């Protein structure tokens, strides 16, 4: 592949089926507690003069954070370390100032239980120092101090303080140091590793240390990563890791994680490579880095694409940072456990020693909304997760017996090749709900087709968390071309967000999804996010459908108990294609002169072109916007999508074929078997939206939003999961978008 790409048949079913989803785990979405250091008395009431948060530490119900509070309107600030304590109800309460010299800037801080270390920056007349604080029965007290000597804090653990000597002139420096209180005096008691003449990163945890190296010239190969065990006066080397090296490493017991998702385990005294961590964002190019192992969790700081909010920052490219949590299971594998969901952004973070509490700071700059906002967050991470499964209703049994209609005129009718639920009342409200579902977190996704609006402003849409007729969330698709997200509380509507959409057409079938998970509510159309807001007013209820003055049809309803798991989202309109296309087979390139916001061309029409993903999920939706440009000779040309890819000899796939057909097939041990074929006009130079869905044993194929093939098949259902792929045979074609996710 050329480099230089920019980033970005109806069969009767059961009416409602319940499945449990294997493969890639669905993560918890954890909302934050928002904290704030109180302003100083007399501080200016000016939104442009804000409290700035710096370094922080959290452990055993205590949060320490450096804050710079505005002192006056002239831009003078107070610098200090502030204390928050967790009360019996789980709320974090402000408890005052830790540092005894609040005007000296703090460089770093670390906390472990009842001991904290704070390093200060030298100021005129005051040298930098490391100060030790210990918590007694009722308060914190300064119990020791010594010169910083150009060292930075690495870790506080079990009464030891670990330092990294720094050399601003990039000369050779001494080894890492361990300090302890000996006869009431802080004393260096041990070193870790030897003198160094390169850049290093270290993590110290559970009496072990891992140190990575990177040469200053960035071109020489990095030395091996070193591992040590606690001892005095010198920690004992207990092994090294083979390349790659030079990145961030973290250790816990007999497990090491190295940037790039490399995992190592200690077996019989030797550190051996383990299967790498596979993040669901791998093919998006926004996977996590800077891993930290604490408790039973691996924390990775990464970027977000699916749920990021719009942020305007002049002359800068904004990147939306999130923190992902992987939990180690009894087999030793790390399973996607949770994603921390800040209100805006969380580029700076730390966690408690047991891995159950995380503190973070971030900011949001939006000049349209009046300026800059600074945030201080705390997240509480549960040790277990539980999801209620995934349900779907295809209405193929000819009824809607699981639904409770509260208004309107509903009936199951034949529409094209499928049975659908049609609402025919054009006056007033209409609604129906799955009242046997009462979940906290829920997402409802469906094929929805508007048939007629009584007038402008009339609407239809999806509902979540409906506890009664006076309380629910409701996303409306309104005539003409508007999406509105509303909250009904105690009978009063509040608009939480709105966005315009282009070319919303009567009679066209749209795949619509509405999620209410934690405090986040997100709307998708045809796989792409359109609107996202945060609100925690309503906590649970039923999912459903509703309308006002609109006739519409709904089909293939899928309800799940959490967010979708995004695998890939390349979008012409978003202006980027993921770097993962570099691994595709074929003659791939961008059209010259197109640049940002372009598409991909596959120009070889005499061979097979293909791209296979690496991440497997259970249920999956795969879609692409493609334009066949030319056909080769010998054999039938086609372009298609594959899902539930077990390997390159076993998968389901749907193809647009030069023989003017749409064909759904499966490949089993390399043998191709046709499941269904229907006529389909396929013209060179025409763009087609192709989609393949596999939910349980239900398989659906769409062209331009229209359901064309629907069938049941369980041949490749063992294990329940698989990857996805884009395939071409003797066809040169353009790709405008590609999306894959677990609903």
ABEGO torsion letter per residue (X at the ends): XBBGBBBXXBBBBBABBBBBBBEBBBBBBBBBBBBBBBBBBGBBBBAABBBBBBBBBBBGGBBBBBBBBBABAAGBBBBBBBBBBBBAAGBBBBAEBABABAABBBABBBBBEABBBBBBBBBBGBBBBBBBBBBBAABBBBABBBBAGGBBBABBBGGBBBBBBBBAAGBBBBBBBBBBBBGGBBBBABBBEBBBABBBBBBBBGGBBBBBBBBAAGABBBBBBBBBBBBOABBBBAEBBBOBBGBBBBBBEABBBBBGGBBBBBBGGBBBBBBBBBBAAAAAGABBBGBBBBEABBBBBBBBAAABBBBBBBGBBBBBBBBBBBBBBAAGBBBBABBBBBAABBABBBBBAAGABBBBBBBBBBAAAGEBBBBBBBBBBBABBBBAEBBBBAGAAGBBAABBBABEBBBBBBBEABBBBBBABABEBBBBBBAABBBABBBBBBBBBBABBABBGBBBEBBBGBABAABBBBBBBBOBGBBBBBBBBGGBBBBABBBBBBGBBBGBBBBBBBBBBEABBBBBBGGBBABBBBBAABABEBBBBBBBGBBBBBBGBBBBABBBBBABBBBAAAGBBBAAAAABBEBBBBBBGAEBGBBBBBABAABBBBBBBABBBBBBBBBBBBBBABBBBEEBBBBBBBBGBABAABBBBBBBBAAGBBBBBBBBGGBBBBABBBBBBBBBGBBBBBBBBBBEABBBBBBGGBBABBBBBAAAABGGBEBBBBBBBGBBBBBABBBBBBX
